[in-house]
Amino acid sequence: GAEIVLGNRFNPEALLASVHDIVRRGFVGRRTADALAVAAQGLEEGASPGAAVLRAFGTQLGRELHAFGEPPPRAHVDIDYASLFEAEQRRARAAKARAVWRRS
């Protein structure tokens, strides 16, 4: 996680905004945000180069947990993997045929 934080130059505010966004979209709720806050706050100081940023994020997130509710329940959807695979095979064959036709 620290590599992503450092590589993308994330700061605690940007990480917090991302959590607010996925909560707003209903992908996660307070339980997930609480788990993130606990994990981030539990990082040992100096454990990694990004630990300070993640700890600050966890502290800020912990202060804002009251604002989060739980996401709405999601309906269970049975996925027909065989049909999806067949459709993908047709799409791939058509794409290959188009590519071969263009080279000719």
KEGUPA-330759 format. One record per residue: z, x, y of N, C-alpha, C in turn; chain. Coordinates in Angstrom, 3 decimals, always signed. Layout:
+----------+----------+----------+----------+----------+----------+----------+----------+----------+-------+
!     n.pz !     n.px !     n.py !    ca.pz !    ca.px !    ca.py !     c.pz !     c.px !     c.py ! chain !
+----------+----------+----------+----------+----------+----------+----------+----------+----------+-------+
!        Z !        X !        Y !        Z !        X !        Y !        Z !        X !        Y !     A !
...
+----------+----------+----------+----------+----------+----------+----------+----------+----------+-------+
REM end
This chain:
+----------+----------+----------+----------+----------+----------+----------+----------+----------+-------+
!     n.pz !     n.px !     n.py !    ca.pz !    ca.px !    ca.py !     c.pz !     c.px !     c.py ! chain !
+----------+----------+----------+----------+----------+----------+----------+----------+----------+-------+
!   +0.000 !   +0.801 !   -1.190 !   +0.000 !   +0.000 !   +0.000 !   +0.000 !   +0.845 !   +1.254 !     A !
!   +0.721 !   +1.965 !   +1.237 !   +0.819 !   +2.791 !   +2.434 !   -0.534 !   +3.375 !   +2.815 !     A !
!   -1.365 !   +3.697 !   +1.816 !   -2.684 !   +4.259 !   +2.102 !   -3.529 !   +3.264 !   +2.891 !     A !
!   -3.428 !   +1.987 !   +2.529 !   -4.182 !   +0.948 !   +3.243 !   -3.672 !   +0.831 !   +4.672 !     A !
!   -2.352 !   +0.845 !   +4.827 !   -1.749 !   +0.746 !   +6.159 !   -2.225 !   +1.894 !   +7.033 !     A !
!   -2.164 !   +3.103 !   +6.505 !   -2.551 !   +4.270 !   +7.296 !   -4.055 !   +4.355 !   +7.494 !     A !
!   -4.811 !   +4.101 !   +6.439 !   -6.263 !   +4.213 !   +6.513 !   -6.895 !   +3.239 !   +7.488 !     A !
!   -6.289 !   +2.074 !   +7.633 !   -6.828 !   +1.062 !   +8.547 !   -6.056 !   +0.987 !   +9.857 !     A !
!   -5.116 !   +1.892 !  +10.016 !   -4.289 !   +1.958 !  +11.230 !   -3.611 !   +0.617 !  +11.531 !     A !
!   -3.109 !   -0.017 !  +10.470 !   -2.381 !   -1.266 !  +10.656 !   -1.043 !   -0.975 !  +11.319 !     A !
!   -0.589 !   -1.936 !  +12.103 !   +0.748 !   -1.857 !  +12.672 !   +1.509 !   -3.100 !  +12.219 !     A !
!   +2.820 !   -3.151 !  +12.436 !   +3.588 !   -4.304 !  +11.968 !   +3.073 !   -5.637 !  +12.506 !     A !
!   +2.619 !   -5.644 !  +13.742 !   +2.138 !   -6.888 !  +14.347 !   +0.864 !   -7.382 !  +13.663 !     A !
!   -0.032 !   -6.472 !  +13.321 !   -1.273 !   -6.860 !  +12.636 !   -0.970 !   -7.397 !  +11.242 !     A !
!   -0.052 !   -6.753 !  +10.540 !   +0.326 !   -7.227 !   +9.207 !   +0.980 !   -8.601 !   +9.291 !     A !
!   +1.830 !   -8.793 !  +10.289 !   +2.496 !  -10.076 !  +10.483 !   +1.478 !  -11.170 !  +10.804 !     A !
!   +0.489 !  -10.845 !  +11.627 !   -0.559 !  -11.818 !  +11.949 !   -1.335 !  -12.210 !  +10.692 !     A !
!   -1.558 !  -11.257 !   +9.799 !   -2.257 !  -11.561 !   +8.547 !   -1.449 !  -12.517 !   +7.683 !     A !
!   -0.140 !  -12.302 !   +7.616 !   +0.709 !  -13.205 !   +6.835 !   +0.688 !  -14.600 !   +7.445 !     A !
!   +0.814 !  -14.678 !   +8.764 !   +0.754 !  -15.987 !   +9.428 !   -0.565 !  -16.687 !   +9.101 !     A !
!   -1.652 !  -15.933 !   +9.068 !   -2.960 !  -16.518 !   +8.786 !   -3.037 !  -17.082 !   +7.374 !     A !
!   -2.590 !  -16.330 !   +6.377 !   -2.703 !  -16.844 !   +5.009 !   -1.712 !  -17.974 !   +4.746 !     A !
!   -0.591 !  -17.983 !   +5.480 !   +0.331 !  -19.123 !   +5.376 !   -0.315 !  -20.348 !   +6.008 !     A !
!   -0.905 !  -20.164 !   +7.186 !   -1.563 !  -21.279 !   +7.885 !   -2.676 !  -21.880 !   +7.033 !     A !
!   -3.387 !  -21.037 !   +6.305 !   -4.474 !  -21.519 !   +5.446 !   -3.966 !  -22.164 !   +4.159 !     A !
!   -2.680 !  -22.053 !   +3.899 !   -2.096 !  -22.698 !   +2.735 !   -2.200 !  -21.915 !   +1.442 !     A !
!   -2.515 !  -20.623 !   +1.528 !   -2.625 !  -19.807 !   +0.316 !   -1.256 !  -19.389 !   -0.213 !     A !
!   -0.328 !  -19.142 !   +0.687 !   +1.031 !  -18.764 !   +0.309 !   +2.004 !  -19.501 !   +1.219 !     A !
!   +3.279 !  -19.403 !   +0.903 !   +4.296 !  -20.063 !   +1.705 !   +5.498 !  -19.169 !   +1.918 !     A !
!   +6.606 !  -19.817 !   +2.236 !   +7.828 !  -19.091 !   +2.572 !   +8.313 !  -18.190 !   +1.433 !     A !
!   +8.218 !  -18.663 !   +0.192 !   +8.688 !  -17.846 !   -0.936 !   +7.954 !  -16.512 !   -0.997 !     A !
!   +6.638 !  -16.561 !   -0.834 !   +5.840 !  -15.329 !   -0.871 !   +6.164 !  -14.444 !   +0.325 !     A !
!   +6.269 !  -15.051 !   +1.505 !   +6.606 !  -14.282 !   +2.702 !   +7.978 !  -13.637 !   +2.559 !     A !
!   +8.927 !  -14.365 !   +1.979 !  +10.267 !  -13.821 !   +1.763 !  +10.210 !  -12.628 !   +0.805 !     A !
!   +9.440 !  -12.756 !   -0.268 !   +9.307 !  -11.651 !   -1.225 !   +8.677 !  -10.428 !   -0.562 !     A !
!   +7.680 !  -10.652 !   +0.293 !   +7.063 !   -9.538 !   +1.026 !   +8.076 !   -8.861 !   +1.937 !     A !
!   +8.843 !   -9.674 !   +2.657 !   +9.840 !   -9.127 !   +3.579 !  +10.867 !   -8.291 !   +2.831 !     A !
!  +11.371 !   -8.809 !   +1.724 !  +12.373 !   -8.080 !   +0.933 !  +11.792 !   -6.767 !   +0.414 !     A !
!  +10.568 !   -6.820 !   -0.119 !   +9.945 !   -5.605 !   -0.659 !   +9.715 !   -4.571 !   +0.437 !     A !
!   +9.212 !   -5.013 !   +1.582 !   +8.922 !   -4.080 !   +2.672 !  +10.206 !   -3.488 !   +3.248 !     A !
!  +11.228 !   -4.318 !   +3.403 !  +12.498 !   -3.820 !   +3.941 !  +13.189 !   -2.885 !   +2.954 !     A !
!  +12.895 !   -3.039 !   +1.681 !  +13.538 !   -2.229 !   +0.653 !  +12.941 !   -0.850 !   +0.460 !     A !
!  +11.861 !   -0.552 !   +1.165 !  +11.267 !   +0.785 !   +1.044 !  +12.227 !   +1.832 !   +1.593 !     A !
!  +12.356 !   +2.908 !   +0.873 !  +13.224 !   +3.990 !   +1.341 !  +12.586 !   +4.673 !   +2.535 !     A !
!  +13.418 !   +5.007 !   +3.503 !  +12.936 !   +5.716 !   +4.681 !  +12.307 !   +7.030 !   +4.243 !     A !
!  +11.097 !   +7.288 !   +4.697 !  +10.401 !   +8.511 !   +4.345 !   +9.810 !   +8.514 !   +2.949 !     A !
!   +9.813 !   +7.364 !   +2.272 !   +9.263 !   +7.288 !   +0.912 !   +7.776 !   +7.607 !   +0.900 !     A !
!   +7.098 !   +7.237 !   +1.965 !   +5.669 !   +7.524 !   +2.095 !   +5.338 !   +7.532 !   +3.578 !     A !
!   +4.178 !   +8.059 !   +3.947 !   +3.826 !   +8.103 !   +5.366 !   +3.774 !   +6.722 !   +6.031 !     A !
!   +3.438 !   +5.679 !   +5.286 !   +3.344 !   +4.343 !   +5.868 !   +4.608 !   +3.525 !   +5.750 !     A !
!   +5.661 !   +4.101 !   +5.194 !   +6.891 !   +3.342 !   +4.944 !   +7.509 !   +2.792 !   +6.224 !     A !
!   +7.480 !   +3.550 !   +7.298 !   +8.089 !   +3.084 !   +8.550 !   +7.384 !   +1.835 !   +9.068 !     A !
!   +6.059 !   +1.828 !   +8.987 !   +5.291 !   +0.660 !   +9.429 !   +5.615 !   -0.538 !   +8.545 !     A !
!   +5.649 !   -0.322 !   +7.235 !   +5.929 !   -1.421 !   +6.311 !   +7.353 !   -1.939 !   +6.468 !     A !
!   +8.315 !   -1.046 !   +6.708 !   +9.698 !   -1.489 !   +6.924 !   +9.800 !   -2.321 !   +8.197 !     A !
!   +9.139 !   -1.889 !   +9.268 !   +9.156 !   -2.656 !  +10.523 !   +8.502 !   -4.017 !  +10.320 !     A !
!   +7.415 !   -4.041 !   +9.570 !   +6.754 !   -5.310 !   +9.235 !   +7.720 !   -6.221 !   +8.485 !     A !
!   +8.412 !   -5.688 !   +7.495 !   +9.361 !   -6.479 !   +6.715 !  +10.479 !   -7.043 !   +7.564 !     A !
!  +10.967 !   -6.249 !   +8.499 !  +12.034 !   -6.712 !   +9.393 !  +11.539 !   -7.856 !  +10.270 !     A !
!  +10.365 !   -7.689 !  +10.873 !   +9.805 !   -8.751 !  +11.722 !   +9.517 !  -10.003 !  +10.911 !     A !
!   +8.960 !   -9.821 !   +9.718 !   +8.655 !  -10.962 !   +8.862 !   +9.939 !  -11.696 !   +8.485 !     A !
!  +10.986 !  -10.954 !   +8.170 !  +12.268 !  -11.563 !   +7.834 !  +12.809 !  -12.432 !   +8.953 !     A !
!  +12.578 !  -12.023 !  +10.200 !  +13.029 !  -12.801 !  +11.359 !  +12.237 !  -14.093 !  +11.536 !     A !
!  +11.013 !  -14.125 !  +11.011 !  +10.141 !  -15.277 !  +11.234 !  +10.017 !  -16.203 !  +10.031 !     A !
!  +10.778 !  -15.959 !   +8.977 !  +10.669 !  -16.773 !   +7.767 !  +10.921 !  -18.255 !   +8.028 !     A !
!  +11.764 !  -18.555 !   +9.004 !  +12.083 !  -19.958 !   +9.298 !  +10.850 !  -20.763 !   +9.691 !     A !
!   +9.811 !  -20.094 !  +10.165 !   +8.599 !  -20.785 !  +10.626 !   +7.668 !  -21.186 !   +9.491 !     A !
!   +7.925 !  -20.670 !   +8.300 !   +7.011 !  -20.908 !   +7.188 !   +7.501 !  -22.029 !   +6.290 !     A !
!   +6.567 !  -22.871 !   +5.868 !   +6.846 !  -23.872 !   +4.846 !   +6.200 !  -23.415 !   +3.548 !     A !
!   +6.194 !  -24.288 !   +2.580 !   +5.518 !  -23.982 !   +1.323 !   +4.098 !  -24.540 !   +1.368 !     A !
!   +3.162 !  -23.898 !   +0.689 !   +1.785 !  -24.404 !   +0.683 !   +1.711 !  -25.714 !   -0.087 !     A !
!   +0.708 !  -26.533 !   +0.236 !   +0.543 !  -27.776 !   -0.522 !   +0.184 !  -27.460 !   -1.969 !     A !
!   +0.595 !  -28.325 !   -2.891 !   +0.237 !  -28.066 !   -4.291 !   -1.278 !  -28.104 !   -4.466 !     A !
!   -1.759 !  -27.220 !   -5.284 !   -3.205 !  -27.168 !   -5.542 !   -3.520 !  -27.925 !   -6.817 !     A !
!   -4.625 !  -28.629 !   -6.781 !   -5.072 !  -29.356 !   -7.971 !   -5.574 !  -28.349 !   -9.003 !     A !
!   -5.274 !  -28.612 !  -10.247 !   -5.762 !  -27.748 !  -11.320 !   -7.244 !  -28.041 !  -11.546 !     A !
!   -8.038 !  -26.999 !  -11.568 !   -9.471 !  -27.148 !  -11.783 !   -9.844 !  -26.376 !  -13.042 !     A !
!  -10.444 !  -27.078 !  -13.987 !  -10.948 !  -26.400 !  -15.180 !  -12.299 !  -25.784 !  -14.842 !     A !
!  -12.434 !  -24.507 !  -15.099 !  -13.674 !  -23.799 !  -14.795 !  -14.504 !  -23.702 !  -16.062 !     A !
!  -15.754 !  -24.108 !  -15.954 !  -16.683 !  -24.025 !  -17.078 !  -17.378 !  -22.663 !  -17.005 !     A !
!  -16.751 !  -21.667 !  -17.614 !  -17.261 !  -20.303 !  -17.534 !  -18.631 !  -20.148 !  -18.189 !     A !
!  -18.902 !  -20.890 !  -19.243 !  -20.205 !  -20.798 !  -19.908 !  -21.316 !  -21.229 !  -18.955 !     A !
!  -21.105 !  -22.329 !  -18.237 !  -22.112 !  -22.798 !  -17.279 !  -22.274 !  -21.813 !  -16.133 !     A !
!  -21.162 !  -21.278 !  -15.656 !  -21.239 !  -20.292 !  -14.580 !  -22.013 !  -19.058 !  -15.029 !     A !
!  -21.757 !  -18.602 !  -16.244 !  -22.449 !  -17.431 !  -16.769 !  -23.943 !  -17.701 !  -16.888 !     A !
!  -24.305 !  -18.878 !  -17.409 !  -25.726 !  -19.229 !  -17.542 !  -26.409 !  -19.281 !  -16.184 !     A !
!  -25.751 !  -19.873 !  -15.202 !  -26.326 !  -19.953 !  -13.858 !  -26.502 !  -18.554 !  -13.269 !     A !
!  -25.537 !  -17.681 !  -13.492 !  -25.637 !  -16.316 !  -12.991 !  -26.768 !  -15.566 !  -13.682 !     A !
!  -26.952 !  -15.790 !  -14.971 !  -28.055 !  -15.162 !  -15.700 !  -29.399 !  -15.612 !  -15.118 !     A !
!  -29.537 !  -16.909 !  -14.852 !  -30.790 !  -17.425 !  -14.259 !  -31.020 !  -16.810 !  -12.883 !     A !
!  -29.959 !  -16.729 !  -12.083 !  -30.081 !  -16.163 !  -10.748 !  -30.497 !  -14.699 !  -10.830 !     A !
!  -29.897 !  -13.938 !  -11.743 !  -30.216 !  -12.517 !  -11.884 !  -31.655 !  -12.311 !  -12.355 !     A !
!  -32.103 !  -13.131 !  -13.308 !  -33.490 !  -13.014 !  -13.785 !  -34.477 !  -13.325 !  -12.661 !     A !
!  -34.181 !  -14.348 !  -11.869 !  -35.066 !  -14.702 !  -10.756 !  -35.102 !  -13.583 !   -9.717 !     A !
!  -33.950 !  -12.988 !   -9.427 !  -33.897 !  -11.888 !   -8.464 !  -34.679 !  -10.686 !   -8.976 !     A !
!  -34.559 !  -10.405 !  -10.260 !  -35.293 !   -9.285 !  -10.850 !  -36.791 !   -9.547 !  -10.790 !     A !
!  -37.200 !  -10.779 !  -11.087 !  -38.624 !  -11.127 !  -11.035 !  -39.160 !  -10.966 !   -9.616 !     A !
!  -38.369 !  -11.369 !   -8.623 !  -38.804 !  -11.207 !   -7.225 !  -38.939 !   -9.733 !   -6.876 !     A !
!  -38.009 !   -8.912 !   -7.336 !  -38.045 !   -7.481 !   -7.031 !  -39.244 !   -6.818 !   -7.691 !     A !
!  -39.548 !   -7.174 !   -8.919 !  -40.698 !   -6.611 !   -9.632 !  -41.981 !   -7.050 !   -8.951 !     A !
!  -42.050 !   -8.315 !   -8.535 !  -43.242 !   -8.837 !   -7.886 !  -43.499 !   -8.094 !   -6.579 !     A !
!  -42.474 !   -7.769 !   -5.813 !  -42.633 !   -7.080 !   -4.528 !  -43.131 !   -5.655 !   -4.708 !     A !
!  -42.747 !   -5.010 !   -5.801 !  -43.160 !   -3.628 !   -6.038 !  -44.618 !   -3.549 !   -6.467 !     A !
!  -45.144 !   -4.608 !   -7.013 !  -46.513 !   -4.581 !   -7.550 !  -47.546 !   -4.586 !   -6.459 !     A !
+----------+----------+----------+----------+----------+----------+----------+----------+----------+-------+
REM end
